[in-house]
Structures are given as structure tokens and as C-alpha cells.
């Protein structure tokens, strides 16, 4: 990063333990804001300039309300946390037009066909996204200790909104995860004898509280990357989890190969999980807990499927 100012913001975010994705997102929108104002320094810009940028996003770029809100959050962080300007009043800016969009949902037959086109860790990840309702990054970041094969449960740590939750695990995933853990252990043993391997990444400065944890197998990723890489944030050589874009590409290719004519993606598997649970009689509150939604209104988007009352949760993956 060439700009000393943007480097300062990134260091500020890192010091406060923001995630890598939040760091990159905030830097992106702050950079866009500066470019929109012809490379003027934010210190020389005011509330009206923030309003102008937000209006540009809504009218010219036609971003979604969620994207506009993220951009606003980035600018509020910039001015309040980094530049120390507490009095920010953006007033009644032009809001992005909300577009209600029903989720894409695959049928059970389409799920079968899609999974048949995948193999290895990509298939295991897809089965977890459909069988347990995991988000893309939640499945990529799973660690060995987060899986309870006896209780058929997955503990999702630090999910969206930094929330934790427990979701169901299909029995058919048990042998897949046992095999995946064996593979992860091979990589871990290889790392221990490597010329350079510093440790596993732990969030929220846990490595200072539990200095031995980054070297324990329980804290390793279930879906590790094939190669060790340099973590540019701290200068350590680590084995990261599988790259999310590789998983996204694999699912996209599987959709095409399965002759599925829907704009399906990794997140479609999570949508299908929720919809199929409702079809099988799970109540809306149970589905809300499984998905990790804070507000049940977010879950109600799936009620285009008839809600037939409560029943013990059993993963829809078990019926394939």
C-alpha cells in the first residue's frame, strides 16, 4: 500500500482486532471516497462531501442499501475513530433503493446433481453448507475443535456479526469430516517439522492468552490450504484455510455441469437448507437459531414455503 494515510487506517483497524475482510472493505470504501473527491484529503472534506458520495453511490452506481450502509460505516469509522471528528451529521442523504429479492432455492434433485459434480474437500464443504446452513466463510474457517461428531453438532464461532451458534450436523458428513481431519493432521505434522512454520492464526489476541494453542491440532483448520504462506499482517508463515474463491468457482462449475438453470452459488446451499427445513416442519424460530439470524424478520424471507409447526431438527442432507 503506497499511501501512508491508508496504511495508517489499516494499522488502526488491526490494532482494534477488526477482521481482515472488514479491514479490506473499509480501506476500499475510504479509497473510493477519496477518489470521488479528486484525491482531496478527508481532513479537508466535511459532512456535505460525505452526503454527496453516498448520493453518488445510490444514484449513479445504484448500489444496494446494504452496500451503501457499509460505505457509510467505513466513513464514520474514518472520521470518528481515525481523525477524531465526533460531530458527523449526514442528514437526509439519498438512500439506495431497497430491492426485495427472494432467495434462489434448489430442489432436492438439483442438490443431488450438484453434489455429484463435486469431489474432495469441495464436496465436503458443499455438504456442510447445505446440510448445516453454513455460510461460505464459516465453513472455510472451521477448526478441528468446532466439530462434535458424537453429538452431531457444529459450533460456529465468530460468524456474521461476531456471533456464535450451534447448528446441526448430518450423520452422512461424519465419515467425510473424519477423513478431512486425518488430512488436516497430516498437514499439521508436516508443519511441525518444516523449516519455517510459526503458528496457526488465532483471533482476538487469544494467542497471547493461550500461547500453546496456536501449535495444538485442535486449533488447526479442518480445510487447510495446501501450502504455507506469509501472513502479511504480522510477518508470520502460516497455513491458511482453503481459499474461498476456489470453493466458489468449484460450485459454479458444478452448477453448470449439473445442468441447473438457476443463478446458484455457495449461498444458495444455505438458502436451500433453510427452505427445506421449513418444508419438513421446522418452526421459524428453530430455523432462525440454525441460521444465526438476530432478527426473525430476516428468516421470514423463507416463509414462501408453508410453515407447518415445530419438529425436532434433522438435517435435510439426511434425506438425500
C-alpha positions in Angstrom: 0.0 0.0 0.0 1.7 3.2 -1.2 -0.5 5.8 0.6 0.8 6.5 4.2 -2.7 7.7 5.1 -4.4 4.4 4.1 -1.6 2.5 5.8 -2.3 4.4 8.9 -6.0 3.5 8.7 -5.1 -0.2 8.2 -2.8 -0.2 11.2 -5.6 1.5 13.2 -8.0 -1.3 12.3 -5.5 -4.0 13.0 -4.8 -2.6 16.5 -8.5 -2.9 17.3 -8.7 -6.5 16.1 -11.0 -6.0 13.1 -11.2 -8.9 10.8 -9.2 -9.0 7.5 -12.4 -8.7 5.5 -13.6 -5.7 7.4 -10.2 -4.1 7.1 -10.1 -4.6 3.3 -13.7 -3.4 2.9 -13.2 -0.2 4.9 -10.0 0.6 3.1 -11.8 0.0 -0.3 -14.6 2.5 0.5 -12.3 5.1 2.0 -10.2 4.9 -1.1 -13.3 5.3 -3.3 -14.4 8.3 -1.2 -11.0 10.0 -1.7 -11.0 9.3 -5.4 -14.6 10.6 -5.8 -13.4 13.9 -4.4 -10.4 14.2 -6.7 -7.8 12.9 -4.2 -8.6 15.5 -1.6 -7.6 14.6 1.9 -10.6 13.6 4.1 -9.5 16.3 6.7 -10.4 18.9 4.1 -13.8 17.4 3.4 -17.0 17.8 5.5 -20.4 16.4 6.1 -21.7 17.7 2.7 -19.0 15.8 0.9 -20.0 12.5 2.7 -23.6 13.2 1.6 -22.5 13.8 -2.0 -20.6 10.5 -2.1 -23.5 8.5 -0.6 -25.8 10.1 -3.1 -23.4 9.1 -5.9 -23.5 5.5 -4.8 -27.3 5.4 -4.7 -28.0 7.3 -8.0 -25.0 6.7 -10.3 -23.7 3.3 -9.1 -27.1 2.1 -7.9 -25.7 0.0 -5.1 -27.9 -1.9 -2.7 -28.9 -0.4 0.7 -26.6 -2.8 2.4 -23.6 -1.7 0.3 -24.4 2.0 0.9 -24.6 1.3 4.7 -21.2 -0.4 4.6 -19.7 2.6 2.9 -21.2 4.9 5.5 -19.8 2.8 8.3 -16.4 3.0 6.8 -16.5 6.8 6.6 -17.9 7.1 10.1 -15.0 5.0 11.3 -12.6 7.1 9.4 -13.8 10.4 10.8 -14.7 9.4 14.4 -12.0 6.8 15.2 -9.1 7.8 13.0 -9.4 11.6 12.5 -11.2 12.2 15.9 -14.1 14.2 14.5 -17.1 13.2 16.7 -19.7 15.6 15.3 -20.8 14.0 12.0 -24.2 14.9 10.6 -25.0 13.4 7.2 -28.7 14.4 7.5 -31.2 13.1 5.0 -28.9 11.8 2.3 -30.2 9.9 -0.8 -30.8 6.4 0.2 -30.2 3.4 -2.1 -33.5 1.9 -3.3 -34.3 -1.3 -1.5 -34.9 -4.3 -3.8 -36.7 -7.2 -2.2 -35.2 -10.3 -3.6 -36.3 -13.8 -2.9 -33.5 -16.3 -2.4 -32.6 -18.8 -5.0 -33.5 -22.3 -3.8 -32.6 -25.6 -5.3 -34.8 -28.7 -5.3 -33.6 -31.9 -3.6 -32.9 -33.4 -7.0 -30.9 -30.4 -8.0 -28.9 -30.6 -4.8 -28.1 -34.3 -5.5 -26.9 -33.4 -9.0 -24.8 -30.5 -7.9 -23.1 -32.6 -5.1 -22.4 -35.4 -7.6 -20.3 -32.9 -9.7 -18.0 -32.1 -6.7 -15.3 -34.1 -5.1 -12.8 -34.0 -2.2 -12.9 -31.1 0.2 -15.0 -29.0 -2.1 -17.8 -31.6 -1.9 -17.4 -31.8 1.9 -17.7 -28.1 2.1 -20.8 -28.1 -0.1 -22.5 -30.8 2.0 -21.8 -28.7 5.2 -23.3 -25.5 3.6 -26.4 -27.4 2.6 -26.6 -29.9 5.5 -25.8 -27.4 8.3 -26.7 -24.0 6.8 -23.1 -22.6 7.0 -22.0 -19.5 5.2 -19.1 -19.7 2.8 -16.5 -18.2 5.2 -18.0 -20.2 8.2 -17.2 -23.5 6.5 -13.8 -22.3 5.3 -12.8 -21.2 8.9 -13.9 -24.3 10.7 -11.4 -25.7 13.1 -10.9 -29.2 14.4 -12.3 -28.3 17.8 -15.5 -26.9 16.4 -16.9 -30.3 15.3 -18.7 -32.6 17.7 -19.1 -35.8 15.8 -20.8 -37.6 18.7 -23.5 -35.0 19.3 -23.8 -34.3 15.6 -23.2 -30.6 16.1 -21.1 -27.8 14.7 -20.1 -24.8 16.8 -19.8 -21.8 14.5 -17.5 -19.3 16.2 -17.3 -15.6 15.2 -19.9 -15.8 12.5 -21.5 -12.9 10.8 -21.9 -10.1 13.3 -19.3 -11.8 15.5 -22.0 -14.2 16.8 -21.5 -17.8 17.9 -24.1 -20.5 17.4 -24.6 -24.3 17.3 -26.1 -25.9 14.2 -26.9 -29.5 13.2 -24.6 -31.9 11.5 -25.9 -34.7 9.2 -24.7 -38.2 10.0 -23.5 -38.7 6.5 -21.0 -35.9 7.0 -19.3 -37.8 9.8 -17.0 -40.1 7.7 -16.2 -37.1 5.4 -15.1 -35.0 8.3 -13.2 -37.8 9.9 -11.3 -38.2 6.6 -10.8 -34.4 6.4 -9.4 -34.3 10.0 -6.9 -37.0 9.1 -5.8 -35.0 6.1 -5.5 -31.8 8.3 -3.4 -33.8 10.8 -1.0 -34.8 8.0 -0.5 -31.1 7.1 -0.1 -30.2 10.8 2.5 -32.9 11.4 4.3 -31.7 8.2 4.2 -28.1 9.5 5.8 -29.0 12.8 8.9 -30.4 11.0 9.0 -27.6 8.4 11.9 -25.2 8.2 9.5 -22.3 8.8 6.1 -22.5 10.4 5.3 -20.0 13.1 1.8 -21.0 14.3 -1.9 -21.0 13.4 -3.8 -17.8 13.4 -6.0 -17.1 16.5 -8.4 -14.2 16.6 -8.8 -11.5 19.3 -5.3 -11.9 20.6 -6.1 -15.4 22.0 -2.5 -16.4 21.2 -1.3 -14.1 24.0 -3.8 -15.6 26.4 -3.2 -19.2 25.4 0.4 -19.2 23.9 0.4 -23.0 23.3 -3.0 -23.1 21.5 -1.7 -22.0 18.0 0.5 -25.1 17.9 -2.2 -27.6 19.0 -4.0 -29.7 16.5 -7.4 -28.7 17.9 -6.9 -25.1 16.6 -5.9 -26.1 13.1 -8.3 -25.5 10.2 -10.3 -28.6 9.0 -9.9 -27.4 5.5 -6.3 -26.2 5.3 -4.6 -24.7 2.3 -2.1 -27.0 0.5 0.8 -24.6 1.0 2.1 -22.4 3.8 2.1 -18.7 3.1 3.3 -15.5 4.6 0.8 -13.6 6.6 1.5 -10.0 5.6 -0.4 -8.6 8.6 2.2 -10.0 11.1 5.1 -11.4 9.0 4.5 -15.0 10.2 4.5 -18.1 7.9 1.2 -19.9 8.4 -1.1 -22.4 6.8 -4.3 -20.6 6.0 -7.7 -22.2 5.3 -8.7 -23.1 1.8 -9.2 -20.0 -0.5 -12.9 -19.1 -0.6 -12.8 -18.1 -4.2 -11.6 -21.6 -5.2 -14.6 -23.1 -3.5 -17.0 -20.6 -5.2 -15.5 -21.4 -8.6 -15.9 -25.1 -7.9 -19.6 -24.8 -7.0 -20.2 -22.6 -10.0 -18.7 -25.2 -12.3 -20.7 -27.9 -10.6 -23.9 -25.9 -11.2 -23.2 -25.7 -14.9 -22.1 -29.4 -15.1 -25.3 -30.5 -13.3 -27.3 -28.6 -16.0 -29.0 -26.4 -13.3 -30.5 -23.3 -14.9 -30.6 -21.1 -11.8 -28.2 -18.4 -10.6 -27.0 -20.7 -7.9 -23.9 -20.1 -5.7 -22.5 -21.3 -2.4 -25.0 -19.2 -0.5 -27.8 -20.9 -2.5 -27.0 -24.1 -0.5 -27.6 -22.2 2.8 -30.9 -20.8 1.3 -31.9 -24.4 0.4 -31.1 -25.6 3.9 -33.5 -23.1 5.4 -36.2 -23.7 2.9 -36.1 -27.4 3.1 -36.1 -27.3 6.9 -39.4 -25.3 6.8 -40.8 -27.8 4.3 -40.0 -30.6 6.7 -42.0 -28.9 9.5 -39.3 -26.9 11.5 -40.7 -23.8 13.0 -39.4 -20.4 12.0 -37.7 -19.8 15.4 -35.7 -23.0 15.1 -34.6 -22.1 11.6 -33.6 -18.6 12.9 -31.4 -20.2 15.5 -29.8 -22.6 13.0 -29.0 -19.8 10.6 -27.8 -17.4 13.3 -30.2 -14.5 12.4 -30.5 -11.9 15.1 -34.0 -10.8 13.9 -36.7 -13.4 12.9 -37.8 -11.0 10.2 -34.6 -11.9 8.3 -35.6 -15.5 8.5 -39.2 -14.8 7.4 -38.0 -14.4 3.8 -38.2 -18.2 3.7 -41.8 -18.4 4.6 -42.9 -18.6 1.0 -42.7 -22.2 2.0 -45.5 -23.3 4.3 -44.6 -23.4 7.9 -46.3 -26.5 9.4 -45.2 -26.1 13.0 -42.3 -27.3 15.1 -40.4 -30.6 15.0 -37.0 -31.8 16.2 -34.3 -30.6 13.8 -33.0 -33.2 11.5 -30.6 -32.1 8.7 -32.2 -32.2 5.2 -28.9 -33.7 4.0 -30.0 -37.0 5.7 -32.8 -37.4 3.1 -30.6 -37.3 0.0 
